[in-house]
Amino acid sequence: MDIDISTKRLVSDLTLAEKQMVLIAKAVSIKCSILILDEPTAPLSHAETSKLFSMIDRLKQNGTGIVFISHRMPEIFTICDELTVMQNGTDVAAHLVKDTNPQQVIEEMLGAPLEEQFPSRRPLKDAPIVLEVKELNDQHKLNNIHFYVKKGEILGIAGLVGAGKTELCKALFGASEKKTGTVQLHGQTIRITSPHQAVRAGMALVPEERRKEGILTEESVGWNLTAASLHTHFHGYSASYIVRRKSGKQTTSSNDLVSKNRRLKQR
């Protein structure tokens, strides 16, 4: 598979893309007759995806049957011979790839014309800037990054694996050390040196490796929902605050949350 990863490295130290390549290599190593790939390219760069497609083509030529699951239309039309479209657990269409097109497949996935799902957006010319970053640097990847985000705007950030996308997110959220530059939130210059300060400033982060960095897997959903805002719930161990889900069906007492907080500090 042409994977440049030392066999002595711990899997826990690998990036998400590297872990995916190891999983694929493991699946291929058993010389299977059917290979099922469930969103295999999600964390891969363009170069890594090209390597994967070359490997898939070799397996195909050797007679291996392959089920390739993906929501990325260009990949489906690049690597597949036939496709089946699913919606709500049901197969709603089947085509030879050469007999259909991405527009038709997307409409079959959505169950309606694409224009109905994504109406024209309102112009943002007069919208205020809510976040502006100037000359952001760190000791590793970031070099004079500058961008701004307007109210109601979605800013996309693209790049290959290792380009610095994750480092940018962590720098903005105060999760990286020794960075320079200016960050303005709602027109006010702020200095964020920790995730705690970022949360207090009104920022939130959903990290790339959510299972490793974003959630407490051994704790309840309620505890995870509350963990980022404990400072708003507790003003001492005698607090009687009750955490409720929006539905109001589940509650957790403040004493339970405090005891869990103590356990986390001891780990």
Helices and strands as residue ranges (DSSP letters): G 11-13, H 16-29, E 34-38, H 46-61, E 65-69, H 73-79, E 82-87, E 90-96, G 97-99, H 102-110, H 114-117, E 129-137, E 145-150, H 165-172, E 180-185, E 188-190, H 195-200, I 210-214, H 221-227, G 230-232, E 242-244, E 251-253, H 254-266
